[in-house]
Amino acid sequence: MKTAHDIIIAPVITEASIANMHDKKYTFRVADDANKIEIAKAVEEIFQVKVEKVTTITMKSKPRRVRYVAGKTSEWKKAIVKLTADSKTIPFFDSLM
């Protein structure tokens, strides 16, 4: 059985994700086999907030090259979690704004 910390791997900190924080949307890197219901329950359990909506995106691999060695980045799954209007914010992300 997967725990909440197995589902939510890491927060995604980019300019676009920080801009979405004003709308109570938070971006996380999640396990590849996690579904939207599992992601919502994991975020609610870890951060004690109420989740309104979860959007998932599979990030495809991109070609990369270091000097003469060519390769690809790994594929990963991203989840954008929208909190309800009456829910509190996530304290970890408050320090970034």
GIGIMO-V694768 format. One record per residue. RES is the residue in one small letter. PHI is phi in whole degrees, 0 to 359 (999 if undefined). PSI is psi in whole degrees, -180 to 180 (* if undefined). Layout:
BEGIN
res:RES phi:PHI psi:PSI
res:RES phi:PHI psi:PSI
END
This chain:
BEGIN
res:m phi:999 psi:135
res:k phi:276 psi:139
res:t phi:269 psi:173
res:a phi:296 psi:-34
res:h phi:284 psi:-18
res:d phi:283 psi:-29
res:i phi:278 psi:-49
res:i phi:271 psi:110
res:i phi:273 psi:-52
res:a phi:198 psi:155
res:p phi:283 psi:152
res:v phi:256 psi:119
res:i phi:249 psi:100
res:t phi:225 psi:172
res:e phi:298 psi:-40
res:a phi:292 psi:-41
res:s phi:291 psi:-34
res:i phi:291 psi:-35
res:a phi:294 psi:-32
res:n phi:283 psi:-14
res:m phi:295 psi:-25
res:h phi:293 psi:-25
res:d phi:265 psi:14
res:k phi:60 psi:41
res:k phi:247 psi:126
res:y phi:238 psi:142
res:t phi:249 psi:134
res:f phi:226 psi:150
res:r phi:272 psi:128
res:v phi:236 psi:169
res:a phi:296 psi:145
res:d phi:296 psi:-31
res:d phi:263 psi:8
res:a phi:278 psi:141
res:n phi:258 psi:178
res:k phi:295 psi:-36
res:i phi:293 psi:-44
res:e phi:296 psi:-39
res:i phi:295 psi:-44
res:a phi:298 psi:-44
res:k phi:294 psi:-37
res:a phi:293 psi:-43
res:v phi:293 psi:-41
res:e phi:297 psi:-38
res:e phi:287 psi:-43
res:i phi:287 psi:-46
res:f phi:256 psi:-2
res:q phi:54 psi:54
res:v phi:233 psi:172
res:k phi:252 psi:127
res:v phi:263 psi:131
res:e phi:267 psi:-44
res:k phi:209 psi:146
res:v phi:233 psi:129
res:t phi:243 psi:129
res:t phi:246 psi:146
res:i phi:222 psi:131
res:t phi:267 psi:115
res:m phi:277 psi:118
res:k phi:284 psi:161
res:s phi:285 psi:152
res:k phi:237 psi:147
res:p phi:288 psi:136
res:r phi:227 psi:154
res:r phi:218 psi:132
res:v phi:242 psi:109
res:r phi:56 psi:-111
res:y phi:255 psi:1
res:v phi:261 psi:119
res:a phi:261 psi:147
res:g phi:197 psi:-165
res:k phi:225 psi:152
res:t phi:281 psi:164
res:s phi:276 psi:154
res:e phi:280 psi:147
res:w phi:209 psi:166
res:k phi:248 psi:134
res:k phi:244 psi:141
res:a phi:234 psi:131
res:i phi:254 psi:117
res:v phi:253 psi:124
res:k phi:257 psi:128
res:l phi:270 psi:159
res:t phi:290 psi:162
res:a phi:294 psi:-34
res:d phi:272 psi:0
res:s phi:280 psi:152
res:k phi:283 psi:167
res:t phi:275 psi:169
res:i phi:271 psi:121
res:p phi:299 psi:-32
res:f phi:300 psi:-41
res:f phi:280 psi:-20
res:d phi:297 psi:-32
res:s phi:287 psi:-15
res:l phi:273 psi:-20
res:m phi:273 psi:*
END
